[in-house]
Amino acid sequence: MVEPPGQYRILVVDPHPTLRMVLAQRLRQDGHMAAAVGTATEALQVCLEEQPELLVSAELLEETTALKLAAQLRCPVMVLTARTGAEAVVSLLDGGAEDVLRKPFGLEELAARCRKLLGRSSGLQEKVSVGPLAVHLLLRQVTLRDQPVELSPREFALLCALMMPPGHVRSRQELLTMAWPPFSGGPRSVDTQVLTLRRKLEQAGLGEGGGIETVRQQGYRFSLENLPDKPLAVDGSPQNEVPAQALEPSGEQLSDKHQTA
């Protein structure tokens, strides 16, 4: 069973690749599950299965506006605008924006405004749990049955992307957008990182494949169905269970029994 996530899902949409990645990384530091995309089309694709709880978007996008995109996603929006003057802010607020932030702005101001909008403080140490696996977002740690699992920053970001939400298939391009800095990887990079992440989760005792399934011609997903309830031994069998052979009397014991009878 999936525990209710304590953090919030935030989608950052901005045509500038470096800006959107920096914003998403800052929001992740507060424990949010933040994804970053460059267009409204990508935003709609990322949100096919689950809507964000907050949209942080540039006012003007290539094919639409932040307000129209928020209406399609049915979520509150913080609009990032380059316009000056009170009239611009008033028109955006009257048009449905929850908040308006003028460029340029500071990362801490953005984070504080998001905390205010979402009604939470930055002091909470929250986590997402799927079966025996727990991702501690503020601590940036992963534990399996309360035992730490050592992951690199990229592997941690990849696991977070796969668990947003658990069970949802993510394409390689989506994973690149959500877990890699701009212009720093390709589909083969995703495959390589998935391989190392699987290996580490397997070694930690999460079972074959580490809970990550390959969906042919689609991508990857973090599967909920095959997670073991108990730790796995070296041979792949659950620990703390008595082998069936141990419950059967040995040949020598059978012989002694017959002789006694």
C-alpha positions as CSV (number, residue, x, y, z in Angstrom):
1,M,0.0,0.0,0.0
2,V,1.2,3.5,-0.8
3,E,1.3,5.9,2.1
4,P,-0.2,9.3,1.4
5,P,2.6,11.5,0.2
6,G,3.5,14.3,2.6
7,Q,5.2,16.5,0.0
8,Y,3.5,18.4,-2.8
9,R,3.6,17.9,-6.5
10,I,4.8,21.1,-8.3
11,L,5.2,21.5,-12.0
12,V,7.5,24.3,-13.3
13,V,6.9,25.4,-16.9
14,D,9.3,27.9,-18.5
15,P,10.9,28.0,-22.0
16,H,14.3,28.8,-20.5
17,P,15.9,25.4,-19.7
18,T,18.4,26.6,-17.1
19,L,15.9,28.7,-15.2
20,R,13.2,26.0,-15.0
21,M,15.8,23.4,-13.8
22,V,17.2,25.7,-11.1
23,L,13.6,26.5,-9.9
24,A,12.7,22.8,-9.7
25,Q,15.9,21.9,-7.9
26,R,15.2,24.6,-5.3
27,L,11.7,23.4,-4.7
28,R,13.0,19.8,-4.3
29,Q,15.2,21.1,-1.4
30,D,11.9,21.9,0.5
31,G,10.8,18.3,-0.1
32,H,8.5,18.8,-3.0
33,M,8.2,16.5,-6.0
34,A,9.0,19.1,-8.6
35,A,9.2,18.5,-12.3
36,A,10.4,21.0,-14.9
37,V,9.2,21.2,-18.6
38,G,9.5,23.8,-21.3
39,T,6.1,23.8,-23.1
40,A,2.4,23.4,-22.3
41,T,2.3,20.3,-24.4
42,E,5.0,18.7,-22.3
43,A,3.2,19.8,-19.2
44,L,0.0,18.1,-20.3
45,Q,1.9,14.9,-21.1
46,V,3.6,14.8,-17.7
47,C,0.2,15.3,-15.9
48,L,-1.8,12.6,-17.8
49,E,-2.1,10.4,-14.7
50,E,-2.0,12.9,-11.8
51,Q,-2.4,16.6,-11.6
52,P,0.1,18.9,-9.9
53,E,-1.0,20.7,-6.7
54,L,0.7,23.8,-7.9
55,L,1.8,25.1,-11.3
56,V,4.7,27.6,-11.4
57,S,4.7,28.9,-15.0
58,A,6.0,31.7,-17.2
59,E,3.1,34.0,-18.1
60,L,3.6,33.6,-21.9
61,L,4.3,30.1,-23.4
62,E,4.8,29.3,-27.0
63,E,1.3,28.0,-27.6
64,T,-0.7,29.3,-24.7
65,T,-0.6,31.2,-21.4
66,A,0.0,30.2,-17.8
67,L,-3.6,31.0,-16.9
68,K,-5.0,28.8,-19.8
69,L,-2.6,26.0,-18.9
70,A,-3.7,26.1,-15.2
71,A,-7.3,25.9,-16.3
72,Q,-6.6,22.8,-18.4
73,L,-4.7,21.2,-15.5
74,R,-7.3,22.3,-13.0
75,C,-4.7,23.4,-10.5
76,P,-3.6,26.7,-8.8
77,V,-0.9,28.7,-10.6
78,M,1.9,31.1,-9.7
79,V,2.6,33.2,-12.7
80,L,6.1,34.4,-13.5
81,T,5.9,37.6,-15.4
82,A,8.4,40.0,-17.0
83,R,5.8,42.8,-17.2
84,T,6.1,45.8,-14.9
85,G,3.4,47.9,-13.4
86,A,0.5,47.2,-11.1
87,E,-1.9,46.8,-13.9
88,A,-0.2,43.6,-15.1
89,V,-0.3,42.0,-11.6
90,V,-3.9,43.0,-11.1
91,S,-5.0,41.6,-14.4
92,L,-3.3,38.2,-13.7
93,L,-4.8,38.0,-10.2
94,D,-8.2,38.9,-11.6
95,G,-7.7,36.3,-14.3
96,G,-7.3,33.5,-11.8
97,A,-3.6,33.4,-10.7
98,E,-3.0,32.5,-7.1
99,D,0.1,34.6,-7.0
100,V,2.3,36.6,-9.3
101,L,6.1,36.9,-9.2
102,R,8.0,39.4,-11.2
103,K,11.2,38.5,-13.0
104,P,13.9,38.8,-11.8
105,F,13.3,37.3,-8.4
106,G,15.2,35.4,-5.8
107,L,15.0,31.6,-5.3
108,E,14.2,32.0,-1.6
109,E,11.3,34.3,-2.4
110,L,9.9,31.8,-4.8
111,A,10.2,29.0,-2.2
112,A,8.6,31.1,0.5
113,R,5.7,32.0,-1.7
114,C,5.2,28.3,-2.7
115,R,5.2,27.3,1.0
116,K,2.6,30.0,1.7
117,L,0.3,28.9,-1.2
118,L,0.5,25.3,-0.2
119,G,0.0,26.0,3.5
120,R,3.1,24.3,4.8
121,S,6.4,25.2,6.5
122,S,9.9,24.2,5.4
123,G,10.8,22.5,8.7
124,L,8.9,19.2,8.0
125,Q,10.9,16.1,7.3
126,E,8.5,14.3,5.0
127,K,8.8,11.1,3.0
128,V,7.1,9.0,0.4
129,S,6.7,5.3,1.2
130,V,6.0,2.5,-1.2
131,G,5.9,-0.9,0.6
132,P,9.1,-1.2,2.5
133,L,10.9,1.5,0.6
134,A,10.9,5.1,2.0
135,V,12.2,8.2,0.2
136,H,13.0,11.0,2.7
137,L,12.8,14.1,0.5
138,L,14.1,16.8,2.8
139,L,17.0,14.6,4.0
140,R,17.5,13.3,0.4
141,Q,17.9,9.8,1.8
142,V,16.4,6.4,0.9
143,T,15.8,3.6,3.4
144,L,14.6,0.1,3.0
145,R,13.0,-1.3,6.1
146,D,14.7,1.5,8.0
147,Q,18.1,0.6,6.6
148,P,19.9,3.3,4.5
149,V,20.3,2.8,0.7
150,E,23.2,4.7,-0.7
151,L,22.3,6.5,-3.9
152,S,24.1,9.1,-6.0
153,P,22.3,12.5,-6.5
154,R,21.3,11.5,-10.0
155,E,20.0,8.1,-8.8
156,F,18.0,9.8,-6.1
157,A,16.4,12.2,-8.6
158,L,15.6,9.4,-10.9
159,L,13.9,7.4,-8.2
160,C,11.8,10.4,-7.2
161,A,10.8,10.9,-10.9
162,L,9.7,7.2,-11.1
163,M,7.7,7.6,-7.9
164,M,5.7,10.6,-9.1
165,P,3.4,8.8,-8.9
166,P,4.3,5.1,-8.3
167,G,3.1,2.8,-10.9
168,H,3.0,5.4,-13.7
169,V,5.0,4.7,-16.8
170,R,7.6,7.4,-17.6
171,S,9.2,7.7,-21.0
172,R,13.0,8.2,-21.2
173,Q,12.4,11.8,-22.4
174,E,10.2,12.5,-19.4
175,L,12.8,11.1,-17.0
176,L,15.4,13.2,-18.7
177,T,13.3,16.3,-18.2
178,M,12.5,15.5,-14.6
179,A,15.8,14.2,-13.3
180,W,18.6,15.6,-15.5
181,P,19.9,19.2,-15.9
182,P,19.3,20.6,-19.4
183,F,21.5,19.4,-22.3
184,S,23.3,16.9,-20.0
185,G,22.0,13.5,-21.1
186,G,20.2,11.4,-23.6
187,P,18.1,8.2,-23.7
188,R,21.2,6.0,-23.2
189,S,22.0,8.0,-20.0
190,V,18.6,7.1,-18.7
191,D,19.1,3.4,-19.4
192,T,22.5,3.4,-17.7
193,Q,21.2,5.1,-14.6
194,V,18.2,2.8,-14.4
195,L,20.6,-0.1,-14.5
196,T,22.7,1.1,-11.7
197,L,19.6,2.1,-9.6
198,R,18.1,-1.3,-10.1
199,R,21.4,-3.0,-9.0
200,K,21.6,-0.9,-5.8
201,L,17.9,-1.5,-4.9
202,E,18.4,-5.3,-5.6
203,Q,21.5,-5.4,-3.4
204,A,19.6,-3.6,-0.7
205,G,17.0,-6.4,-0.7
206,L,14.1,-5.0,-2.8
207,G,13.9,-8.1,-5.1
208,E,14.6,-8.7,-8.8
209,G,14.8,-5.5,-10.8
210,G,14.6,-3.3,-7.6
211,G,10.9,-2.7,-8.3
212,I,11.7,-1.0,-11.6
213,E,9.9,-2.5,-14.6
214,T,10.8,-1.9,-18.3
215,V,7.6,-1.2,-20.3
216,R,8.4,-2.1,-23.9
217,Q,8.4,0.9,-26.3
218,Q,7.2,3.1,-23.5
219,G,9.8,3.5,-20.8
220,Y,10.0,2.6,-17.1
221,R,7.8,2.4,-14.1
222,F,8.2,1.7,-10.4
223,S,6.0,-1.3,-9.9
224,L,4.0,-1.8,-6.7
225,E,2.9,-5.4,-7.3
226,N,6.2,-7.3,-6.9
227,L,7.7,-5.7,-3.9
228,P,8.6,-8.3,-1.3
229,D,7.0,-7.9,2.2
230,K,10.1,-9.4,3.9
231,P,13.9,-9.0,3.3
232,L,15.4,-11.4,0.8
233,A,18.2,-13.7,1.5
234,V,21.2,-14.2,-0.8
235,D,19.3,-17.0,-2.6
236,G,16.3,-14.8,-3.2
237,S,14.1,-16.4,-0.5
238,P,12.5,-14.4,2.3
239,Q,14.5,-14.3,5.4
240,N,13.3,-15.5,8.8
241,E,11.5,-18.4,7.3
242,V,12.4,-22.0,8.1
243,P,13.4,-23.9,4.9
244,A,11.0,-26.7,4.1
245,Q,13.9,-29.2,4.3
246,A,14.4,-28.3,7.9
247,L,10.9,-29.4,8.8
248,E,11.5,-32.9,7.3
249,P,13.3,-35.5,9.4
250,S,16.6,-36.7,8.0
251,G,17.2,-40.2,6.7
252,E,19.2,-40.9,9.9
253,Q,16.4,-39.8,12.1
254,L,13.9,-42.0,10.2
255,S,16.2,-45.0,10.6
256,D,16.5,-44.4,14.3
257,K,12.7,-44.1,14.6
258,H,12.2,-47.4,12.8
259,Q,14.7,-49.1,15.0
260,T,13.1,-47.8,18.2
261,A,9.7,-49.0,17.0
